[in-house]
Amino acid sequence: MPWPNASSLAMTRTALATLLSHYRRHPGQLAMLLVGLWVASALWSGVQAINASARDSYARAEALLSPSIARLERRDGEPLSYADFAMLRREGLPVSPLIEVEIELRDGERLSVLGIEPLSMAAGTMGSVSGNVSGNVSGSTATASRSDDGGNSLNLLQPPGQTRLAPETLATLVAALDASPGARLRTASGTRLPPLVVDAALPPGTLVLDIARAAELLERGTRIDGLLLAPGASETLPEGYRRTNPASGLSPGQLTESFHLNLTALGLLSLVVGLLIVHAALGLALEQRLGLLRTLRALGVPGRTLVALLAVELVLLGLAGTLPGLLTGLWLARVLLPDVAASLAALFSAPVGATLSLPWHFWAGSLAMTLGGLATAGLGMLWRTAKLDILALGHAQPSPARSYRRHKRQAVLAAIAWLAALVLWVWPAPPGTSRLIMGFAMVALMLAGSALCLPVLLAATLEGLKRLLKANSPRATLARWALADLQLQLPRLQLAMMALLLALATNLGVAGMVGGFRLTFLDWLDQRLVADLYLRPPPAAHEPWRDWLETRPEITTLLERREAETRLISQEGERPVSLQGLTPAPALTASWPLLATRSDDPETAWQALRDGEALINEQLSIATGLSPGDTLTLTSPNGPFTTQVAATYPDYGNPRGEVTLTVERLITRFAAPPGSLGLVLAPGLSASDKAALRQMLTSPLPTAGEAPAPTLIDQQTLHRQARQIFERTFAVTQALTALTLGVAALSLFTSLLAQARERRTRLAPLWALGLPRSTLLGVTLAQLGGLALVTALLALPLGLALNGALIAEINVAAFGWRLPLHVFPASWAEALGLALLVALLAAALPAWRLWRAPPRQLLEEFNAS
């Protein structure tokens, strides 16, 4: 290929400047392009920033204390102490003591404290404690010191000790820091913790101290919370101790993968809607520059050069719109991350920091995703420029035959997309393929097929209305002209209408799912939380408290509950499951919901539970295929435990499989530690008697020795906490769907703004014929409002289908439980009103410009027409 000479370079520069000059004459199109790229990259990068920060927190949490580490506990349920630790070490077992507690600082902030014994800690058990130290963190009233030894965990033993924490934890604790030198935290009781040392490898919300210092500060005496057993230790244990498997066979990242996949899907939808704006703007810019391109070709600019220059234009526009979008996405992520962190902590007990922690590949990935989407949106423009000859470049307005062929292709593609969605719905997931991925693919095909079919349905609707109207009156004639004009505008408005359809359907689907979940969840809470008070005594004082409560006349029923961990044995192998022990008293069984039983008689299922059979939650039933009447086998300290499934029950919000037995069975076969006690109070109990009982329940029991007072929670507090968790869980989802609707409104606004001048050219002849401007404005608003209303009506069945897909496929694959389908007609009316409002607001500025245009300008545009 010959090296370009000076004249060809000058021609190329002139051609590029000529192409870019189009946006100087049409600033609305430039704004449309930049805004589309900005909102698309902002929403996508914001979601990805949240996901990247959360996964970084998961990695640090797993490095802090591996979820595969087994623990030891006493079979008699007594608390562990240093004496147990010393005895087991003398027996040759590689165990290490641990204190886990939550403390409250003087500003009300609550943090987890982890007390470790560095000398006995097995290598690799807590890798992040000996990780690198990030250094000083500024911006607080006191500065944490920097470790110069690489963060060796043995330095926790050197006076005055260390309190290690993550940098984002320190950033949130300014109010709790002591202003004196040394950067120390004060608890709510005034106790000062050792000096702070920032460790970037620690998870957020966790403080790590030496176990002796932690026990002294927390007044724990010789009592410890756990004994960690090093990996590869002997399976033989001394009499009186037992090994407990990890609480979950899944890491926090695996448990929360479905949550992040849902966020990614919403971010991807926002990216698509934003790119629809870009696609519409690029198509309009090409049509308006067809004459310019024809002139440049006639002057000798090669077709390849024009395609290359348009590609350079795309890159420049992409960088100008994407970079501000990335910064906006970071701001959006900072706003939404606290709600995400609270949701993940409540749903999965996964620690997530409230500050962003972004790797380098986040920036590259977000930029590549947005620019890749821009390239996809611009391929049509580049293809048309490369294939059309000089004469064809002059036909800017598509002919009816060409529009018919395009609609036919779109209808065929829409049918293929819907057929593929139906196939994915009925087809089982192949081995190694996630059903969740297939569910999202099915939803994506549904949305794509509906969006492709929308222009065809709108064109058919307009044509049908034209045929119904007979031009036998001035109003009918004007209406027919308005419909014909709307048909002429449809090719340029169809992408904006697609964006509106996708946004409305998504809002309807998500609103239906969230609303149905709210109704079901609150009803389920009312059915499950039957006790008036819930008491959790210390393990050593559990039996004295239970004996004392059974003698109280204020309490009619005592509902004991215990928990344990085990594994389900099946042909596919073993899987971790939770064990729950219940007291099947009439006060509980009368309201506890059951989904399926052997004989369709709930009382028979409860009697079977009393006789030794088991109940399983819906999550376990869906994951394993177990149903009432099937046999299940569980591991237990005394060998395999086999029983039958009596019934399945709903367990909303629980990510794990669960087996329910009676408390007696859980104690005898699985040595379950003491749990909580539900207290059903006598009806008609006076307020003073309730207050007196609460006073006694929050004080130490004299017959329980030196055991501390138990924890007491009332039913109303549990309800309130559950509702708060629910609202925060869906706050991010609702925010993203609302932003998607805002992007669709922006798409419609920019489309109308970009063609406002051309619209006035078509309205000028009507004004010249004597129609007042008020009539023209009414026609314009009626055109766009009617088009948006038809789009909203088509979005209603799509939103209902999306709601059903989210409930029947996505929710089941992601969380393992199914919700009943609820329909909310009020949300349909709201969607119709939102569509009209969006259309009228989008048409407000062009209509105002038409109203303010002087008669001379309209006359000039009439002459030009």
Number of C-alpha atoms within 10 A of each C-alpha: 3 4 6 9 8 9 9 12 11 12 15 18 13 12 18 18 12 14 19 15 12 16 14 11 10 15 14 19 24 22 17 24 29 23 24 32 30 27 29 33 34 31 29 27 32 27 26 25 27 29 25 19 22 28 22 19 25 23 17 22 25 20 20 22 17 16 18 16 17 18 18 19 20 17 15 14 16 14 16 19 17 14 12 18 20 14 12 18 14 10 11 10 19 20 23 24 26 21 22 16 13 12 17 15 21 17 14 12 15 15 16 15 22 19 23 24 19 22 10 14 19 17 11 15 21 21 18 24 28 21 18 18 26 17 16 15 17 12 10 16 16 20 22 25 18 17 19 10 11 13 22 16 24 14 16 24 17 9 10 12 18 25 27 29 26 23 26 20 20 25 15 16 15 17 17 21 26 17 15 9 11 16 21 23 25 18 21 16 10 10 14 15 22 23 20 26 31 27 26 20 25 32 27 24 21 21 22 26 28 25 22 17 21 23 17 11 15 15 10 14 12 13 17 21 16 20 23 24 22 20 15 8 13 11 8 9 14 10 8 10 15 17 18 17 18 16 16 17 16 14 17 22 20 12 21 22 15 18 19 21 16 17 20 19 17 20 24 20 24 29 26 21 28 32 29 28 30 29 26 28 29 23 17 19 19 21 19 16 17 18 18 17 23 19 15 19 17 11 10 9 17 13 18 12 15 21 17 15 20 20 17 13 14 19 15 12 17 23 17 15 24 28 19 17 28 25 16 19 26 21 16 18 25 17 15 20 25 17 19 26 22 20 24 22 15 19 17 16 14 22 22 27 25 26 21 21 16 18 12 7 10 16 16 10 13 23 20 13 17 29 21 13 23 26 18 13 22 21 15 15 21 19 11 13 21 16 11 13 13 17 9 12 21 18 11 14 11 12 11 10 9 11 14 14 12 13 19 14 15 19 20 13 16 22 17 14 21 20 16 16 23 14 12 19 19 8 10 11 15 9 7 6 10 12 20 20 16 21 24 20 17 25 23 18 21 23 25 18 23 24 22 22 21 25 23 19 17 20 20 13 15 19 15 12 13 18 10 10 12 12 15 8 9 9 10 14 14 14 20 21 15 19 21 15 16 19 18 16 14 18 18 18 21 22 27 29 27 25 28 30 30 28 28 30 28 25 25 27 26 22 20 26 24 20 17 19 20 15 12 17 19 15 12 17 18 14 15 15 19 19 18 15 20 21 21 21 26 21 17 18 22 21 14 15 22 16 10 11 18 14 10 11 9 19 18 15 19 19 19 23 19 23 21 21 20 23 19 22 17 13 5 7 8 14 15 21 20 19 21 22 22 20 22 19 14 12 16 19 18 14 14 19 17 20 12 18 21 16 13 12 12 20 14 15 25 22 13 17 23 19 12 16 23 26 25 27 23 28 25 22 20 16 14 13 10 18 22 19 15 13 15 19 15 21 18 17 14 10 10 13 15 16 14 19 26 26 32 26 19 19 22 19 14 16 17 21 22 23 22 24 24 22 22 18 19 22 17 11 15 22 21 23 18 24 19 21 23 24 22 19 18 13 9 7 11 11 9 9 11 13 11 11 14 15 10 12 20 15 12 18 19 10 11 16 11 11 16 15 17 20 14 16 15 16 17 12 11 15 15 11 12 15 16 14 19 20 15 18 21 16 15 20 20 16 11 21 24 16 16 30 25 17 27 30 25 24 32 28 23 27 26 26 23 23 19 18 16 14 17 23 19 14 22 25 17 17 18 14 8 8 13 11 17 12 12 20 19 11 17 22 20 17 18 21 21 15 22 26 20 20 24 28 18 18 28 21 15 22 26 23 17 25 27 20 21 24 25 18 22 25 20 21 22 22 19 23 25 21 18 13 17 18 15 13 10 8 16 21 14 12 21 20 15 18 28 23 16 23 26 20 18 23 23 18 15 22 24 11 13 21 13 10 12 10 12 9 13 19 16 12 18 18 12 9 13
